[in-house]
């Protein structure tokens, strides 16, 4: 997927010409991923009910003569465009190989962090702050296990 239009087609939110005679209109594609299309539809309905900007857009489109189905088609396409941008925009992630400098810059001790997150191993709850700072400190990892980090 290189373009937002291909993403919209994948989600079933790409407009398909459905004109006949003197009418010039579009409908949504019935192809694509049905779960993604359902998610876009649900987002559209929630935004139509809760988001003030979306409600103003719906009112403007209704005044322009669009039907509710056409307005939902327009909103789904706009939401697909926004989701594509969010998915493809590179986010800068700071290097977190060693959190020690960041923790020390904010003056957060290992004892305070461990007490805050409740990650001290069983049997080490009654230690003083001085000895806690010099010993290995348990730090939770993404897998939920504990790893030891030296001060």
Secondary structure, DSSP 4 states (H G I P E B T S, - for coil): --SHHHHHHHHT-SEEE--BTTB--EEE-S-S-HHHHHHHHHHHHHHHHH-HHHHHHHHHHHHTT--HHHHHHHHHHHHHHHHHHHHHS-------S--HHHHHHTT--HHHHHHHHT-PPTT-TT--HHHHHHS-EEEE-TTS-EEEE--
